[in-house]
Amino acid sequence: MAGERQNRTVDFHAHAVPDSFRREMAKLGIDPLEEDGFPVPDWNGEDHLAWMDQAGIDLSVLSISSPHLYSGDDGKAKDAARAVNDAMAQVCREHPGRFRFAASLPLPCVDGALEETARAMDELGAAGVKVATNMGGVYLGDPALDALMEELDRRKALVILHPARARERPVNVITGGIAPMFEYPADTTRAVLNLIAHRTITRFPGIRFVVPHCGSFLPYMLQRFIGISQVLSASGRMEPVDARAEFDGLWFDIAGDAQPAALKSLLLVASRERLVYGSDYPYTPGAVVLRKKQELEAAEGPLMGQICGENACALLPEAGEHAGQG
């Protein structure tokens, strides 16, 4: 049916949970429940593919969720990234045309990240890379990461952001213990404002940054940041930055609770041409994602058509080979 085909899409916020991810967390001494207060779901490629068929999703760009695989040892982080990326590449080989992946990097080890970027993209066929909002406390936008940004800019790379828990947080409130409730959107916002403040987006315009969860708190924070940064730069306390120009260079996925308010808030500050679909499967259960997707299609039919069609193809040109195929 034509209507059914129109609703098929590319998922830019989909997660894989290969066995190697669990093994590497254990080797690094990372307990996901202690780190994020949220369980790691069961997953396999066949079940994910069956759910995609049910949801009308042609292509999923897989990435590893939180926790970020770094515990202070660069060598162990390199080994972890290699093991996880090898597993992700294998899933893509087993299901050609249905999965691509964004490679994990051993950040904040920049040399290791440069090596793994080359290996993952040139040898394993990664569509891009996934980076956490902070990696061992080093945030996106930090000048220490500029060498990696230069390489990603040269490659015109797709860079998918995923939130991580801040290294320091209040522990006597619920938001401090259940990271997805508040710390995830807070850390996403913190990281993107740091990108903006350091002009990372305009200095490296070839990078295709994808911000998750309808921009997190950015729809509110953008105007506040513009106003305060102008005051600070006028007094010499901050380098001048065209925050609006930086922001306009970003892409946004609509994973999470887009309805009834988050998507509308994002559209107040972001171009509809810069929105793409995200499911957050399997961390959000499949049945819940299906309900949310149906609600979006009912409320935002023409916009969802654009998100699932030309926007997806503009962000990832190969998506045009898959979107709309039934």
VEXTI-280545 format. One record per residue (C-alpha): residue number from 1; residue in one letter; chain; y, z, x. Coordinates in steps of 0.05 Angstrom, whole numbers, padded with zeros to 5 digits. Each point is the difference from the previous one (the first is absolute). Layout:
<rs>
[r NUM; A; A; [Y; Z; X]]
...
</rs>
This chain:
<rs>
[r 1; M; A; [00000; 00000; 00000]]
[r 2; A; A; [00069; -00017; 00025]]
[r 3; G; A; [00028; 00070; -00015]]
[r 4; E; A; [-00056; 00033; 00039]]
[r 5; R; A; [00012; -00044; 00060]]
[r 6; Q; A; [00075; 00015; -00001]]
[r 7; N; A; [-00014; 00074; 00007]]
[r 8; R; A; [-00043; -00006; 00062]]
[r 9; T; A; [00033; 00025; 00063]]
[r 10; V; A; [-00001; 00020; 00073]]
[r 11; D; A; [-00005; 00074; 00015]]
[r 12; F; A; [00043; 00022; 00059]]
[r 13; H; A; [-00016; 00074; -00007]]
[r 14; A; A; [-00075; 00006; 00001]]
[r 15; H; A; [-00041; 00046; 00044]]
[r 16; A; A; [-00067; -00004; 00034]]
[r 17; V; A; [-00038; 00063; 00019]]
[r 18; P; A; [-00052; -00024; 00049]]
[r 19; D; A; [-00050; 00050; 00030]]
[r 20; S; A; [00035; -00008; 00066]]
[r 21; F; A; [00064; 00029; -00029]]
[r 22; R; A; [-00037; 00065; -00018]]
[r 23; R; A; [-00034; 00002; 00068]]
[r 24; E; A; [00064; -00010; 00039]]
[r 25; M; A; [00036; 00053; -00040]]
[r 26; A; A; [-00056; 00048; 00018]]
[r 27; K; A; [00004; -00019; 00074]]
[r 28; L; A; [00075; 00013; -00001]]
[r 29; G; A; [-00009; 00067; -00036]]
[r 30; I; A; [00039; -00024; -00061]]
[r 31; D; A; [-00019; 00031; -00067]]
[r 32; P; A; [00031; -00044; -00055]]
[r 33; L; A; [00000; 00057; -00051]]
[r 34; E; A; [00037; 00045; 00050]]
[r 35; E; A; [00046; -00057; 00020]]
[r 36; D; A; [00019; -00028; -00069]]
[r 37; G; A; [-00032; 00045; -00052]]
[r 38; F; A; [-00033; -00062; -00029]]
[r 39; P; A; [-00073; -00023; 00005]]
[r 40; V; A; [-00023; -00065; 00032]]
[r 41; P; A; [-00036; -00041; -00054]]
[r 42; D; A; [-00068; -00034; 00007]]
[r 43; W; A; [00007; -00075; 00012]]
[r 44; N; A; [-00037; -00063; 00017]]
[r 45; G; A; [00020; -00073; 00001]]
[r 46; E; A; [-00047; -00021; -00056]]
[r 47; D; A; [00027; 00051; -00049]]
[r 48; H; A; [00072; -00018; 00019]]
[r 49; L; A; [-00014; -00073; -00012]]
[r 50; A; A; [-00032; 00014; -00068]]
[r 51; W; A; [00061; 00041; -00019]]
[r 52; M; A; [00047; -00057; 00023]]
[r 53; D; A; [-00037; -00048; -00045]]
[r 54; Q; A; [00009; 00048; -00058]]
[r 55; A; A; [00074; 00008; 00015]]
[r 56; G; A; [00014; -00073; 00011]]
[r 57; I; A; [00017; 00007; 00074]]
[r 58; D; A; [-00016; -00059; 00044]]
[r 59; L; A; [00018; 00026; 00068]]
[r 60; S; A; [00009; 00071; 00027]]
[r 61; V; A; [00034; 00017; 00066]]
[r 62; L; A; [-00038; 00061; 00022]]
[r 63; S; A; [00029; 00056; 00042]]
[r 64; I; A; [-00020; 00070; 00020]]
[r 65; S; A; [00036; 00055; -00039]]
[r 66; S; A; [00020; 00069; 00026]]
[r 67; P; A; [-00015; 00040; 00043]]
[r 68; H; A; [00026; -00040; 00059]]
[r 69; L; A; [-00052; -00002; 00056]]
[r 70; Y; A; [00037; 00037; 00054]]
[r 71; S; A; [-00007; 00071; 00025]]
[r 72; G; A; [00036; -00002; 00066]]
[r 73; D; A; [-00052; -00036; 00043]]
[r 74; D; A; [00020; -00073; 00013]]
[r 75; G; A; [-00069; -00020; 00024]]
[r 76; K; A; [-00035; 00027; -00062]]
[r 77; A; A; [00052; -00033; -00044]]
[r 78; K; A; [-00013; -00067; 00032]]
[r 79; D; A; [-00075; 00008; -00010]]
[r 80; A; A; [00011; 00020; -00073]]
[r 81; A; A; [00044; -00060; -00014]]
[r 82; R; A; [-00050; -00048; 00031]]
[r 83; A; A; [-00058; 00029; -00040]]
[r 84; V; A; [00037; -00002; -00066]]
[r 85; N; A; [00027; -00071; 00011]]
[r 86; D; A; [-00068; -00026; 00019]]
[r 87; A; A; [-00027; 00028; -00065]]
[r 88; M; A; [00057; -00030; -00040]]
[r 89; A; A; [-00010; -00068; 00032]]
[r 90; Q; A; [-00074; 00003; -00018]]
[r 91; V; A; [00016; 00013; -00073]]
[r 92; C; A; [00045; -00061; 00000]]
[r 93; R; A; [-00054; -00043; 00032]]
[r 94; E; A; [-00050; 00022; -00053]]
[r 95; H; A; [00047; -00020; -00056]]
[r 96; P; A; [00040; -00060; 00025]]
[r 97; G; A; [00061; -00018; -00041]]
[r 98; R; A; [00001; 00066; -00038]]
[r 99; F; A; [00021; 00050; 00053]]
[r 100; R; A; [00049; 00000; 00057]]
[r 101; F; A; [00020; 00062; 00039]]
[r 102; A; A; [00059; 00033; 00033]]
[r 103; A; A; [-00022; 00030; 00067]]
[r 104; S; A; [00007; 00073; 00018]]
[r 105; L; A; [00037; 00015; 00064]]
[r 106; P; A; [-00006; 00059; 00048]]
[r 107; L; A; [00073; 00020; -00006]]
[r 108; P; A; [00041; 00033; 00028]]
[r 109; C; A; [-00036; -00030; 00061]]
[r 110; V; A; [00041; -00065; 00004]]
[r 111; D; A; [-00041; -00032; 00056]]
[r 112; G; A; [-00064; 00012; -00039]]
[r 113; A; A; [00033; -00026; -00064]]
[r 114; L; A; [00022; -00064; 00036]]
[r 115; E; A; [-00071; -00011; 00025]]
[r 116; E; A; [-00031; 00013; -00068]]
[r 117; T; A; [00050; -00044; -00036]]
[r 118; A; A; [-00020; -00058; 00044]]
[r 119; R; A; [-00074; 00013; -00006]]
[r 120; A; A; [00002; 00011; -00076]]
[r 121; M; A; [00044; -00060; -00016]]
[r 122; D; A; [-00026; -00049; 00051]]
[r 123; E; A; [-00074; 00018; 00002]]
[r 124; L; A; [-00015; 00035; -00065]]
[r 125; G; A; [00044; -00040; -00046]]
[r 126; A; A; [00044; 00057; -00026]]
[r 127; A; A; [00055; -00022; -00048]]
[r 128; G; A; [00047; 00051; 00030]]
[r 129; V; A; [00003; 00073; 00017]]
[r 130; K; A; [00005; 00066; -00037]]
[r 131; V; A; [00045; 00054; 00027]]
[r 132; A; A; [00009; 00071; -00024]]
[r 133; T; A; [00069; 00026; -00017]]
[r 134; N; A; [-00008; 00049; 00058]]
[r 135; M; A; [-00052; 00000; 00055]]
[r 136; G; A; [-00007; 00068; 00033]]
[r 137; G; A; [00072; 00014; -00021]]
[r 138; V; A; [00028; -00066; 00027]]
[r 139; Y; A; [00033; -00036; -00057]]
[r 140; L; A; [00009; -00074; -00014]]
[r 141; G; A; [00068; -00021; 00027]]
[r 142; D; A; [-00007; 00043; 00062]]
[r 143; P; A; [00024; -00041; 00060]]
[r 144; A; A; [-00065; 00020; 00036]]
[r 145; L; A; [-00035; -00050; -00046]]
[r 146; D; A; [00047; -00059; 00016]]
[r 147; A; A; [-00049; -00035; 00046]]
[r 148; L; A; [-00051; -00003; -00057]]
[r 149; M; A; [00054; -00023; -00048]]
[r 150; E; A; [00018; -00056; 00048]]
[r 151; E; A; [-00072; -00024; 00000]]
[r 152; L; A; [-00008; 00005; -00075]]
[r 153; D; A; [00066; -00038; -00008]]
[r 154; R; A; [-00026; -00054; 00047]]
[r 155; R; A; [-00062; -00006; -00043]]
[r 156; K; A; [00039; 00002; -00065]]
[r 157; A; A; [-00050; 00053; -00019]]
[r 158; L; A; [-00015; 00031; -00067]]
[r 159; V; A; [00010; 00075; 00009]]
[r 160; I; A; [-00026; 00045; -00056]]
[r 161; L; A; [00029; 00070; -00001]]
[r 162; H; A; [-00041; 00059; -00024]]
[r 163; P; A; [00025; 00071; -00007]]
[r 164; A; A; [-00024; 00057; 00042]]
[r 165; R; A; [00012; 00074; -00004]]
[r 166; A; A; [00059; 00025; 00039]]
[r 167; R; A; [-00020; 00044; 00059]]
[r 168; E; A; [00042; 00057; -00027]]
[r 169; R; A; [00005; 00016; -00074]]
[r 170; P; A; [00007; 00061; -00045]]
[r 171; V; A; [-00068; 00030; -00014]]
[r 172; N; A; [00018; 00050; -00054]]
[r 173; V; A; [00013; -00053; -00054]]
[r 174; I; A; [-00047; -00049; -00034]]
[r 175; T; A; [00036; -00060; 00029]]
[r 176; G; A; [-00017; 00024; 00070]]
[r 177; G; A; [-00074; 00001; -00012]]
[r 178; I; A; [-00015; -00061; -00043]]
[r 179; A; A; [00030; -00055; 00043]]
[r 180; P; A; [-00004; -00058; -00051]]
[r 181; M; A; [00042; 00040; -00050]]
[r 182; F; A; [00064; 00004; 00042]]
[r 183; E; A; [-00010; -00005; 00075]]
[r 184; Y; A; [-00025; -00072; -00004]]
[r 185; P; A; [00062; -00028; -00035]]
[r 186; A; A; [00045; 00047; 00040]]
[r 187; D; A; [-00029; -00024; 00066]]
[r 188; T; A; [00004; -00073; -00021]]
[r 189; T; A; [00073; 00009; -00017]]
[r 190; R; A; [00013; 00038; 00065]]
[r 191; A; A; [-00033; -00056; 00041]]
[r 192; V; A; [00036; -00057; -00034]]
[r 193; L; A; [00068; 00034; 00007]]
[r 194; N; A; [-00016; 00007; 00074]]
[r 195; L; A; [-00017; -00075; 00003]]
[r 196; I; A; [00067; -00014; -00033]]
[r 197; A; A; [00040; 00047; 00044]]
[r 198; H; A; [-00027; -00034; 00063]]
[r 199; R; A; [00010; -00070; -00029]]
[r 200; T; A; [-00074; -00015; 00012]]
[r 201; I; A; [-00005; -00047; -00059]]
[r 202; T; A; [00057; -00046; 00021]]
[r 203; R; A; [-00014; 00006; 00075]]
[r 204; F; A; [-00072; -00023; -00013]]
[r 205; P; A; [00009; -00047; -00059]]
[r 206; G; A; [-00068; -00034; 00008]]
[r 207; I; A; [-00037; 00063; -00021]]
[r 208; R; A; [-00021; 00002; -00073]]
[r 209; F; A; [00003; 00075; -00016]]
[r 210; V; A; [-00033; 00021; -00066]]
[r 211; V; A; [00023; 00068; -00026]]
[r 212; P; A; [-00049; 00034; -00048]]
[r 213; H; A; [00005; 00033; -00068]]
[r 214; C; A; [00060; -00035; -00030]]
[r 215; G; A; [00043; 00020; 00059]]
[r 216; S; A; [-00015; 00074; -00007]]
[r 217; F; A; [00067; 00037; -00003]]
[r 218; L; A; [00040; -00058; 00028]]
[r 219; P; A; [00029; -00023; -00067]]
[r 220; Y; A; [00039; 00066; -00001]]
[r 221; M; A; [00010; 00009; 00074]]
[r 222; L; A; [00027; -00069; 00017]]
[r 223; Q; A; [00070; 00010; -00028]]
[r 224; R; A; [00003; 00072; 00025]]
[r 225; F; A; [-00019; -00024; 00070]]
[r 226; I; A; [00052; -00055; -00002]]
[r 227; G; A; [00055; 00049; -00019]]
[r 228; I; A; [-00018; 00054; 00050]]
[r 229; S; A; [-00014; -00048; 00057]]
[r 230; Q; A; [00070; -00030; -00010]]
[r 231; V; A; [00031; 00069; 00006]]
[r 232; L; A; [-00041; 00015; 00062]]
[r 233; S; A; [00015; -00066; 00034]]
[r 234; A; A; [00074; 00006; -00015]]
[r 235; S; A; [00000; 00067; 00038]]
[r 236; G; A; [-00041; -00028; 00058]]
[r 237; R; A; [-00061; 00042; -00017]]
[r 238; M; A; [-00044; -00060; -00017]]
[r 239; E; A; [-00005; -00072; 00021]]
[r 240; P; A; [00026; -00046; -00055]]
[r 241; V; A; [-00055; -00034; -00040]]
[r 242; D; A; [00001; -00049; -00058]]
[r 243; A; A; [-00051; 00039; -00041]]
[r 244; R; A; [00001; -00050; -00056]]
[r 245; A; A; [-00018; -00058; 00046]]
[r 246; E; A; [-00056; 00042; 00031]]
[r 247; F; A; [-00028; 00018; -00068]]
[r 248; D; A; [00003; -00071; -00025]]
[r 249; G; A; [-00049; -00020; 00055]]
[r 250; L; A; [-00056; 00043; -00028]]
[r 251; W; A; [-00057; -00015; -00047]]
[r 252; F; A; [-00028; 00051; -00050]]
[r 253; D; A; [-00067; 00009; -00033]]
[r 254; I; A; [-00004; 00030; -00069]]
[r 255; A; A; [-00061; 00045; 00011]]
[r 256; G; A; [00000; 00068; -00033]]
[r 257; D; A; [00034; 00018; -00065]]
[r 258; A; A; [00046; -00060; -00010]]
[r 259; Q; A; [00009; 00012; -00074]]
[r 260; P; A; [00042; 00021; -00035]]
[r 261; A; A; [00056; 00016; 00051]]
[r 262; A; A; [-00018; -00015; 00072]]
[r 263; L; A; [-00001; -00076; -00005]]
[r 264; K; A; [00065; 00000; -00040]]
[r 265; S; A; [00033; 00044; 00053]]
[r 266; L; A; [-00023; -00045; 00056]]
[r 267; L; A; [00028; -00062; -00036]]
[r 268; L; A; [00068; 00033; 00000]]
[r 269; V; A; [00003; -00007; 00076]]
[r 270; A; A; [-00053; -00051; 00021]]
[r 271; S; A; [-00007; -00074; -00014]]
[r 272; R; A; [-00057; -00018; -00047]]
[r 273; E; A; [-00019; -00054; 00050]]
[r 274; R; A; [-00020; 00056; 00049]]
[r 275; L; A; [-00051; 00035; -00044]]
[r 276; V; A; [-00076; -00007; 00007]]
[r 277; Y; A; [-00059; 00031; -00034]]
[r 278; G; A; [-00038; 00061; 00026]]
[r 279; S; A; [-00058; 00038; -00032]]
[r 280; D; A; [-00012; 00058; 00047]]
[r 281; Y; A; [-00075; -00008; -00015]]
[r 282; P; A; [-00046; 00038; 00012]]
[r 283; Y; A; [00044; 00061; 00011]]
[r 284; T; A; [00024; -00013; -00071]]
[r 285; P; A; [-00063; -00009; -00041]]
[r 286; G; A; [-00015; -00070; -00024]]
[r 287; A; A; [00005; 00016; -00075]]
[r 288; V; A; [00069; 00032; 00011]]
[r 289; V; A; [00024; -00060; 00039]]
[r 290; L; A; [-00023; -00047; -00054]]
[r 291; R; A; [00038; 00039; -00053]]
[r 292; K; A; [00064; 00000; 00043]]
[r 293; K; A; [-00007; -00075; 00013]]
[r 294; Q; A; [-00008; -00015; -00074]]
[r 295; E; A; [00061; 00042; -00016]]
[r 296; L; A; [00041; -00038; 00052]]
[r 297; E; A; [-00023; -00067; -00028]]
[r 298; A; A; [00017; 00021; -00070]]
[r 299; A; A; [00069; 00026; 00019]]
[r 300; E; A; [00019; -00048; 00056]]
[r 301; G; A; [-00038; -00064; -00014]]
[r 302; P; A; [00047; -00051; 00032]]
[r 303; L; A; [00016; 00046; 00059]]
[r 304; M; A; [-00074; 00014; 00012]]
[r 305; G; A; [-00012; -00075; 00000]]
[r 306; Q; A; [00052; -00007; 00055]]
[r 307; I; A; [-00026; 00060; 00039]]
[r 308; C; A; [-00071; -00027; -00003]]
[r 309; G; A; [00019; -00072; 00013]]
[r 310; E; A; [00059; -00024; 00041]]
[r 311; N; A; [00017; 00067; 00030]]
[r 312; A; A; [-00071; 00010; 00026]]
[r 313; C; A; [00000; -00070; 00030]]
[r 314; A; A; [00068; 00010; 00032]]
[r 315; L; A; [-00023; 00064; 00034]]
[r 316; L; A; [-00069; -00026; 00019]]
[r 317; P; A; [-00002; -00076; -00004]]
[r 318; E; A; [-00076; -00002; 00000]]
[r 319; A; A; [00002; 00038; -00065]]
[r 320; G; A; [00014; -00066; -00034]]
[r 321; E; A; [-00071; -00021; 00016]]
[r 322; H; A; [-00027; 00058; -00042]]
[r 323; A; A; [00050; 00022; -00054]]
[r 324; G; A; [-00015; -00031; -00066]]
[r 325; Q; A; [-00072; -00017; 00014]]
[r 326; G; A; [-00048; 00025; -00053]]
</rs>
